[in-house]
Amino acid sequence: MMTGRHAVTPTRLHKCLADETRLLLTLLIHAEGELCVCEMLHALKASQPAASQPKVSRHLALLRDGGLLEDRRQGQWVYYRLAPDLPAWAERLIAASAEGAEAELAPLQRCLATMGNRPTRQAACC
């Protein structure tokens, strides 16, 4: 489990996921494994047409600072995934939330699928 300011606690986890956008981003990353900001922005436009890159990036930073996400750079892209050392109880909560949010998540995944596979997506992104 993480330590210090990045330690995942029940309070921190629930605060991070209490916002609809942060919850959807987390669930989308959970379902897809890893996504870059432009992929998430493209998917979010299906449910939140006013979503913008700065807004999505702010939410992702809060999730990363809360200990839920980890990022990595590849060229000009930043990819996000669930933190590999999330406590098992946090992983179960995210998985249960994904199960409960299938109806909200399905249109985002369909929108993301219109971008094609990862190499095609990169060409369409940013």
Secondary structure by P-SEA (a helix, b strand, c coil): cccccccccaaaaaaaaccaaaaaaaaaaaaaccccaaaaaaaaccccccccaaaaaaaaaaaaaaccbbbbbcccbbbbcccccccaaaaaaaaaaaaaacccaaaaaaaaaaaccaaaaaaacc
